[in-house]
Each structure stands twice: as C-alpha cells, then as structure tokens.
Amino acid sequence: MKILKDANCVPPAVEIMQQIEAKKNEFSNCTDSELKDKLGKEIRSLELKRNLLLENQ
C-alpha cells in the first residue's frame, strides 16, 4: 500500500468507493426516472464489485 500511496494511486476498492459516492450524488440530484434506473443499476454493480474486491483481500 505504501508504494501506491507514494505514487499517488489509490487501491482499486477505494477508487470504486469514490465512484459509488459520485454516482449516489448524481442519483440524488437526478429527476429523470430512466436515468435514475440506470444510475441505480450502476451503483449496485459497483457495490458488488467493491464487495468482491474487499472479500478477496
């Protein structure tokens, strides 16, 4: 992890957490129902990916 930190890189799980947070913010500000459905699916997919990454560590 120190090598990643020194290279100003974040671990994959942290990067996914940041993506999830950004999608949740976009979701909460969205008024289009079709876009909300799409964002909801993307959030669930990212959460699954994050959980798998954390489980395998």
PDB file with one MODEL, atoms N, CA, C and O in Angstrom:
MODEL        1
ATOM      1  N   MET A   1       0.814  -1.202   0.000  1.00  0.00           N
ATOM      2  CA  MET A   1       0.000   0.000   0.000  1.00  0.00           C
ATOM      3  C   MET A   1       0.859   1.268   0.000  1.00  0.00           C
ATOM      4  O   MET A   1       0.467   2.284  -0.574  1.00  0.00           O
ATOM      5  N   LYS A   2       2.023   1.210   0.639  1.00  0.00           N
ATOM      6  CA  LYS A   2       2.886   2.383   0.682  1.00  0.00           C
ATOM      7  C   LYS A   2       3.344   2.765  -0.719  1.00  0.00           C
ATOM      8  O   LYS A   2       3.460   3.950  -1.035  1.00  0.00           O
ATOM      9  N   ILE A   3       3.604   1.777  -1.553  1.00  0.00           N
ATOM     10  CA  ILE A   3       4.030   2.056  -2.930  1.00  0.00           C
ATOM     11  C   ILE A   3       2.929   2.801  -3.675  1.00  0.00           C
ATOM     12  O   ILE A   3       3.198   3.762  -4.395  1.00  0.00           O
ATOM     13  N   LEU A   4       1.685   2.351  -3.497  1.00  0.00           N
ATOM     14  CA  LEU A   4       0.558   3.033  -4.137  1.00  0.00           C
ATOM     15  C   LEU A   4       0.429   4.460  -3.624  1.00  0.00           C
ATOM     16  O   LEU A   4       0.198   5.390  -4.398  1.00  0.00           O
ATOM     17  N   LYS A   5       0.577   4.624  -2.333  1.00  0.00           N
ATOM     18  CA  LYS A   5       0.454   5.953  -1.731  1.00  0.00           C
ATOM     19  C   LYS A   5       1.547   6.875  -2.259  1.00  0.00           C
ATOM     20  O   LYS A   5       1.281   8.028  -2.600  1.00  0.00           O
ATOM     21  N   ASP A   6       2.763   6.375  -2.325  1.00  0.00           N
ATOM     22  CA  ASP A   6       3.874   7.189  -2.822  1.00  0.00           C
ATOM     23  C   ASP A   6       3.689   7.569  -4.298  1.00  0.00           C
ATOM     24  O   ASP A   6       4.173   8.611  -4.740  1.00  0.00           O
ATOM     25  N   ALA A   7       2.998   6.733  -5.041  1.00  0.00           N
ATOM     26  CA  ALA A   7       2.760   7.008  -6.463  1.00  0.00           C
ATOM     27  C   ALA A   7       1.469   7.799  -6.677  1.00  0.00           C
ATOM     28  O   ALA A   7       1.038   7.997  -7.813  1.00  0.00           O
ATOM     29  N   ASN A   8       0.858   8.246  -5.585  1.00  0.00           N
ATOM     30  CA  ASN A   8      -0.403   8.990  -5.631  1.00  0.00           C
ATOM     31  C   ASN A   8      -1.511   8.182  -6.304  1.00  0.00           C
ATOM     32  O   ASN A   8      -2.348   8.733  -7.020  1.00  0.00           O
ATOM     33  N   CYS A   9      -1.506   6.883  -6.069  1.00  0.00           N
ATOM     34  CA  CYS A   9      -2.543   5.990  -6.574  1.00  0.00           C
ATOM     35  C   CYS A   9      -3.355   5.482  -5.390  1.00  0.00           C
ATOM     36  O   CYS A   9      -2.845   5.349  -4.278  1.00  0.00           O
ATOM     37  N   VAL A  10      -4.610   5.204  -5.648  1.00  0.00           N
ATOM     38  CA  VAL A  10      -5.444   4.638  -4.594  1.00  0.00           C
ATOM     39  C   VAL A  10      -5.713   3.176  -4.919  1.00  0.00           C
ATOM     40  O   VAL A  10      -5.712   2.795  -6.090  1.00  0.00           O
ATOM     41  N   PRO A  11      -5.941   2.359  -3.909  1.00  0.00           N
ATOM     42  CA  PRO A  11      -6.279   0.953  -4.157  1.00  0.00           C
ATOM     43  C   PRO A  11      -7.579   0.847  -4.955  1.00  0.00           C
ATOM     44  O   PRO A  11      -8.417   1.746  -4.893  1.00  0.00           O
ATOM     45  N   PRO A  12      -7.750  -0.228  -5.693  1.00  0.00           N
ATOM     46  CA  PRO A  12      -8.955  -0.381  -6.516  1.00  0.00           C
ATOM     47  C   PRO A  12     -10.256  -0.255  -5.726  1.00  0.00           C
ATOM     48  O   PRO A  12     -11.213   0.349  -6.212  1.00  0.00           O
ATOM     49  N   ALA A  13     -10.308  -0.814  -4.518  1.00  0.00           N
ATOM     50  CA  ALA A  13     -11.535  -0.735  -3.715  1.00  0.00           C
ATOM     51  C   ALA A  13     -11.862   0.713  -3.357  1.00  0.00           C
ATOM     52  O   ALA A  13     -13.030   1.100  -3.367  1.00  0.00           O
ATOM     53  N   VAL A  14     -10.860   1.506  -3.044  1.00  0.00           N
ATOM     54  CA  VAL A  14     -11.079   2.914  -2.704  1.00  0.00           C
ATOM     55  C   VAL A  14     -11.549   3.690  -3.931  1.00  0.00           C
ATOM     56  O   VAL A  14     -12.425   4.549  -3.831  1.00  0.00           O
ATOM     57  N   GLU A  15     -10.973   3.389  -5.066  1.00  0.00           N
ATOM     58  CA  GLU A  15     -11.390   4.048  -6.310  1.00  0.00           C
ATOM     59  C   GLU A  15     -12.863   3.740  -6.604  1.00  0.00           C
ATOM     60  O   GLU A  15     -13.617   4.622  -7.015  1.00  0.00           O
ATOM     61  N   ILE A  16     -13.258   2.495  -6.393  1.00  0.00           N
ATOM     62  CA  ILE A  16     -14.655   2.113  -6.618  1.00  0.00           C
ATOM     63  C   ILE A  16     -15.565   2.816  -5.614  1.00  0.00           C
ATOM     64  O   ILE A  16     -16.665   3.241  -5.968  1.00  0.00           O
ATOM     65  N   MET A  17     -15.116   2.942  -4.369  1.00  0.00           N
ATOM     66  CA  MET A  17     -15.912   3.663  -3.364  1.00  0.00           C
ATOM     67  C   MET A  17     -16.129   5.113  -3.778  1.00  0.00           C
ATOM     68  O   MET A  17     -17.209   5.664  -3.568  1.00  0.00           O
ATOM     69  N   GLN A  18     -15.124   5.723  -4.356  1.00  0.00           N
ATOM     70  CA  GLN A  18     -15.254   7.100  -4.833  1.00  0.00           C
ATOM     71  C   GLN A  18     -16.244   7.174  -5.991  1.00  0.00           C
ATOM     72  O   GLN A  18     -17.030   8.116  -6.079  1.00  0.00           O
ATOM     73  N   GLN A  19     -16.206   6.184  -6.875  1.00  0.00           N
ATOM     74  CA  GLN A  19     -17.154   6.141  -7.990  1.00  0.00           C
ATOM     75  C   GLN A  19     -18.584   5.959  -7.478  1.00  0.00           C
ATOM     76  O   GLN A  19     -19.517   6.579  -7.987  1.00  0.00           O
ATOM     77  N   ILE A  20     -18.743   5.107  -6.470  1.00  0.00           N
ATOM     78  CA  ILE A  20     -20.071   4.885  -5.883  1.00  0.00           C
ATOM     79  C   ILE A  20     -20.610   6.185  -5.301  1.00  0.00           C
ATOM     80  O   ILE A  20     -21.770   6.538  -5.519  1.00  0.00           O
ATOM     81  N   GLU A  21     -19.776   6.886  -4.569  1.00  0.00           N
ATOM     82  CA  GLU A  21     -20.202   8.157  -3.962  1.00  0.00           C
ATOM     83  C   GLU A  21     -20.612   9.168  -5.024  1.00  0.00           C
ATOM     84  O   GLU A  21     -21.610   9.871  -4.863  1.00  0.00           O
ATOM     85  N   ALA A  22     -19.849   9.243  -6.102  1.00  0.00           N
ATOM     86  CA  ALA A  22     -20.178  10.171  -7.191  1.00  0.00           C
ATOM     87  C   ALA A  22     -21.505   9.791  -7.844  1.00  0.00           C
ATOM     88  O   ALA A  22     -22.323  10.662  -8.142  1.00  0.00           O
ATOM     89  N   LYS A  23     -21.720   8.501  -8.065  1.00  0.00           N
ATOM     90  CA  LYS A  23     -22.978   8.037  -8.676  1.00  0.00           C
ATOM     91  C   LYS A  23     -24.157   8.293  -7.742  1.00  0.00           C
ATOM     92  O   LYS A  23     -25.238   8.655  -8.206  1.00  0.00           O
ATOM     93  N   LYS A  24     -23.968   8.111  -6.434  1.00  0.00           N
ATOM     94  CA  LYS A  24     -25.042   8.373  -5.480  1.00  0.00           C
ATOM     95  C   LYS A  24     -25.412   9.852  -5.467  1.00  0.00           C
ATOM     96  O   LYS A  24     -26.590  10.199  -5.375  1.00  0.00           O
ATOM     97  N   ASN A  25     -24.415  10.718  -5.557  1.00  0.00           N
ATOM     98  CA  ASN A  25     -24.694  12.154  -5.619  1.00  0.00           C
ATOM     99  C   ASN A  25     -25.463  12.491  -6.892  1.00  0.00           C
ATOM    100  O   ASN A  25     -26.422  13.263  -6.863  1.00  0.00           O
ATOM    101  N   GLU A  26     -25.036  11.910  -8.004  1.00  0.00           N
ATOM    102  CA  GLU A  26     -25.728  12.134  -9.275  1.00  0.00           C
ATOM    103  C   GLU A  26     -27.164  11.604  -9.189  1.00  0.00           C
ATOM    104  O   GLU A  26     -28.097  12.242  -9.678  1.00  0.00           O
ATOM    105  N   PHE A  27     -27.334  10.436  -8.567  1.00  0.00           N
ATOM    106  CA  PHE A  27     -28.652   9.829  -8.399  1.00  0.00           C
ATOM    107  C   PHE A  27     -29.583  10.735  -7.592  1.00  0.00           C
ATOM    108  O   PHE A  27     -30.743  10.925  -7.956  1.00  0.00           O
ATOM    109  N   SER A  28     -29.069  11.286  -6.502  1.00  0.00           N
ATOM    110  CA  SER A  28     -29.916  12.117  -5.634  1.00  0.00           C
ATOM    111  C   SER A  28     -30.314  13.435  -6.294  1.00  0.00           C
ATOM    112  O   SER A  28     -31.336  14.025  -5.941  1.00  0.00           O
ATOM    113  N   ASN A  29     -29.511  13.897  -7.251  1.00  0.00           N
ATOM    114  CA  ASN A  29     -29.827  15.149  -7.937  1.00  0.00           C
ATOM    115  C   ASN A  29     -30.603  14.943  -9.228  1.00  0.00           C
ATOM    116  O   ASN A  29     -30.978  15.915  -9.885  1.00  0.00           O
ATOM    117  N   CYS A  30     -30.848  13.699  -9.599  1.00  0.00           N
ATOM    118  CA  CYS A  30     -31.480  13.366 -10.865  1.00  0.00           C
ATOM    119  C   CYS A  30     -33.005  13.446 -10.759  1.00  0.00           C
ATOM    120  O   CYS A  30     -33.587  13.081  -9.737  1.00  0.00           O
ATOM    121  N   THR A  31     -33.637  13.926 -11.821  1.00  0.00           N
ATOM    122  CA  THR A  31     -35.092  13.984 -11.850  1.00  0.00           C
ATOM    123  C   THR A  31     -35.669  13.057 -12.918  1.00  0.00           C
ATOM    124  O   THR A  31     -36.866  12.769 -12.889  1.00  0.00           O
ATOM    125  N   ASP A  32     -34.867  12.593 -13.841  1.00  0.00           N
ATOM    126  CA  ASP A  32     -35.315  11.706 -14.920  1.00  0.00           C
ATOM    127  C   ASP A  32     -35.381  10.268 -14.408  1.00  0.00           C
ATOM    128  O   ASP A  32     -34.377   9.727 -13.945  1.00  0.00           O
ATOM    129  N   SER A  33     -36.564   9.647 -14.489  1.00  0.00           N
ATOM    130  CA  SER A  33     -36.747   8.304 -13.936  1.00  0.00           C
ATOM    131  C   SER A  33     -35.921   7.253 -14.681  1.00  0.00           C
ATOM    132  O   SER A  33     -35.415   6.318 -14.060  1.00  0.00           O
ATOM    133  N   GLU A  34     -35.780   7.391 -15.984  1.00  0.00           N
ATOM    134  CA  GLU A  34     -34.978   6.426 -16.746  1.00  0.00           C
ATOM    135  C   GLU A  34     -33.504   6.512 -16.348  1.00  0.00           C
ATOM    136  O   GLU A  34     -32.832   5.491 -16.197  1.00  0.00           O
ATOM    137  N   LEU A  35     -33.017   7.718 -16.183  1.00  0.00           N
ATOM    138  CA  LEU A  35     -31.627   7.910 -15.780  1.00  0.00           C
ATOM    139  C   LEU A  35     -31.415   7.411 -14.352  1.00  0.00           C
ATOM    140  O   LEU A  35     -30.366   6.852 -14.033  1.00  0.00           O
ATOM    141  N   LYS A  36     -32.421   7.618 -13.491  1.00  0.00           N
ATOM    142  CA  LYS A  36     -32.326   7.118 -12.111  1.00  0.00           C
ATOM    143  C   LYS A  36     -32.218   5.598 -12.092  1.00  0.00           C
ATOM    144  O   LYS A  36     -31.443   5.035 -11.319  1.00  0.00           O
ATOM    145  N   ASP A  37     -32.997   4.935 -12.945  1.00  0.00           N
ATOM    146  CA  ASP A  37     -32.926   3.472 -13.031  1.00  0.00           C
ATOM    147  C   ASP A  37     -31.538   3.030 -13.463  1.00  0.00           C
ATOM    148  O   ASP A  37     -30.966   2.099 -12.897  1.00  0.00           O
ATOM    149  N   LYS A  38     -31.007   3.702 -14.465  1.00  0.00           N
ATOM    150  CA  LYS A  38     -29.668   3.372 -14.969  1.00  0.00           C
ATOM    151  C   LYS A  38     -28.615   3.597 -13.889  1.00  0.00           C
ATOM    152  O   LYS A  38     -27.739   2.755 -13.687  1.00  0.00           O
ATOM    153  N   LEU A  39     -28.698   4.719 -13.203  1.00  0.00           N
ATOM    154  CA  LEU A  39     -27.737   5.021 -12.135  1.00  0.00           C
ATOM    155  C   LEU A  39     -27.847   4.026 -10.992  1.00  0.00           C
ATOM    156  O   LEU A  39     -26.836   3.628 -10.413  1.00  0.00           O
ATOM    157  N   GLY A  40     -29.069   3.622 -10.662  1.00  0.00           N
ATOM    158  CA  GLY A  40     -29.269   2.632  -9.609  1.00  0.00           C
ATOM    159  C   GLY A  40     -28.595   1.310  -9.955  1.00  0.00           C
ATOM    160  O   GLY A  40     -27.974   0.681  -9.098  1.00  0.00           O
ATOM    161  N   LYS A  41     -28.716   0.897 -11.195  1.00  0.00           N
ATOM    162  CA  LYS A  41     -28.064  -0.342 -11.638  1.00  0.00           C
ATOM    163  C   LYS A  41     -26.545  -0.211 -11.582  1.00  0.00           C
ATOM    164  O   LYS A  41     -25.850  -1.137 -11.164  1.00  0.00           O
ATOM    165  N   GLU A  42     -26.037   0.943 -12.005  1.00  0.00           N
ATOM    166  CA  GLU A  42     -24.594   1.171 -11.962  1.00  0.00           C
ATOM    167  C   GLU A  42     -24.076   1.153 -10.521  1.00  0.00           C
ATOM    168  O   GLU A  42     -23.010   0.603 -10.243  1.00  0.00           O
ATOM    169  N   ILE A  43     -24.835   1.757  -9.617  1.00  0.00           N
ATOM    170  CA  ILE A  43     -24.440   1.784  -8.202  1.00  0.00           C
ATOM    171  C   ILE A  43     -24.399   0.368  -7.643  1.00  0.00           C
ATOM    172  O   ILE A  43     -23.437  -0.008  -6.973  1.00  0.00           O
ATOM    173  N   ARG A  44     -25.431  -0.414  -7.911  1.00  0.00           N
ATOM    174  CA  ARG A  44     -25.457  -1.798  -7.412  1.00  0.00           C
ATOM    175  C   ARG A  44     -24.312  -2.622  -7.993  1.00  0.00           C
ATOM    176  O   ARG A  44     -23.713  -3.440  -7.295  1.00  0.00           O
ATOM    177  N   SER A  45     -24.014  -2.405  -9.255  1.00  0.00           N
ATOM    178  CA  SER A  45     -22.905  -3.128  -9.886  1.00  0.00           C
ATOM    179  C   SER A  45     -21.571  -2.756  -9.247  1.00  0.00           C
ATOM    180  O   SER A  45     -20.744  -3.627  -8.975  1.00  0.00           O
ATOM    181  N   LEU A  46     -21.363  -1.471  -9.010  1.00  0.00           N
ATOM    182  CA  LEU A  46     -20.128  -1.019  -8.369  1.00  0.00           C
ATOM    183  C   LEU A  46     -20.025  -1.530  -6.932  1.00  0.00           C
ATOM    184  O   LEU A  46     -18.941  -1.893  -6.475  1.00  0.00           O
ATOM    185  N   GLU A  47     -21.154  -1.558  -6.221  1.00  0.00           N
ATOM    186  CA  GLU A  47     -21.144  -2.064  -4.845  1.00  0.00           C
ATOM    187  C   GLU A  47     -20.791  -3.552  -4.820  1.00  0.00           C
ATOM    188  O   GLU A  47     -20.058  -4.003  -3.939  1.00  0.00           O
ATOM    189  N   LEU A  48     -21.304  -4.300  -5.768  1.00  0.00           N
ATOM    190  CA  LEU A  48     -20.970  -5.723  -5.857  1.00  0.00           C
ATOM    191  C   LEU A  48     -19.480  -5.902  -6.147  1.00  0.00           C
ATOM    192  O   LEU A  48     -18.813  -6.737  -5.536  1.00  0.00           O
ATOM    193  N   LYS A  49     -18.975  -5.115  -7.078  1.00  0.00           N
ATOM    194  CA  LYS A  49     -17.548  -5.182  -7.421  1.00  0.00           C
ATOM    195  C   LYS A  49     -16.684  -4.840  -6.207  1.00  0.00           C
ATOM    196  O   LYS A  49     -15.685  -5.507  -5.938  1.00  0.00           O
ATOM    197  N   ARG A  50     -17.078  -3.794  -5.480  1.00  0.00           N
ATOM    198  CA  ARG A  50     -16.343  -3.396  -4.274  1.00  0.00           C
ATOM    199  C   ARG A  50     -16.361  -4.515  -3.235  1.00  0.00           C
ATOM    200  O   ARG A  50     -15.331  -4.831  -2.639  1.00  0.00           O
ATOM    201  N   ASN A  51     -17.530  -5.109  -3.021  1.00  0.00           N
ATOM    202  CA  ASN A  51     -17.649  -6.183  -2.029  1.00  0.00           C
ATOM    203  C   ASN A  51     -16.793  -7.373  -2.403  1.00  0.00           C
ATOM    204  O   ASN A  51     -16.174  -7.987  -1.533  1.00  0.00           O
ATOM    205  N   LEU A  52     -16.744  -7.711  -3.682  1.00  0.00           N
ATOM    206  CA  LEU A  52     -15.900  -8.831  -4.124  1.00  0.00           C
ATOM    207  C   LEU A  52     -14.426  -8.521  -3.921  1.00  0.00           C
ATOM    208  O   LEU A  52     -13.658  -9.385  -3.499  1.00  0.00           O
ATOM    209  N   LEU A  53     -14.034  -7.299  -4.219  1.00  0.00           N
ATOM    210  CA  LEU A  53     -12.638  -6.914  -4.013  1.00  0.00           C
ATOM    211  C   LEU A  53     -12.251  -6.986  -2.542  1.00  0.00           C
ATOM    212  O   LEU A  53     -11.183  -7.492  -2.200  1.00  0.00           O
ATOM    213  N   LEU A  54     -13.116  -6.483  -1.680  1.00  0.00           N
ATOM    214  CA  LEU A  54     -12.822  -6.484  -0.245  1.00  0.00           C
ATOM    215  C   LEU A  54     -12.848  -7.885   0.341  1.00  0.00           C
ATOM    216  O   LEU A  54     -12.097  -8.199   1.265  1.00  0.00           O
ATOM    217  N   GLU A  55     -13.722  -8.728  -0.207  1.00  0.00           N
ATOM    218  CA  GLU A  55     -13.826 -10.094   0.291  1.00  0.00           C
ATOM    219  C   GLU A  55     -12.572 -10.900  -0.042  1.00  0.00           C
ATOM    220  O   GLU A  55     -12.170 -11.774   0.727  1.00  0.00           O
ATOM    221  N   ASN A  56     -11.962 -10.610  -1.173  1.00  0.00           N
ATOM    222  CA  ASN A  56     -10.789 -11.380  -1.613  1.00  0.00           C
ATOM    223  C   ASN A  56      -9.484 -10.868  -1.040  1.00  0.00           C
ATOM    224  O   ASN A  56      -8.424 -11.416  -1.344  1.00  0.00           O
ATOM    225  N   GLN A  57      -9.532  -9.848  -0.232  1.00  0.00           N
ATOM    226  CA  GLN A  57      -8.287  -9.320   0.336  1.00  0.00           C
ATOM    227  C   GLN A  57      -7.932 -10.012   1.612  1.00  0.00           C
ATOM    228  O   GLN A  57      -6.913  -9.692   2.225  1.00  0.00           O
TER     229      GLN A  57
ENDMDL
END
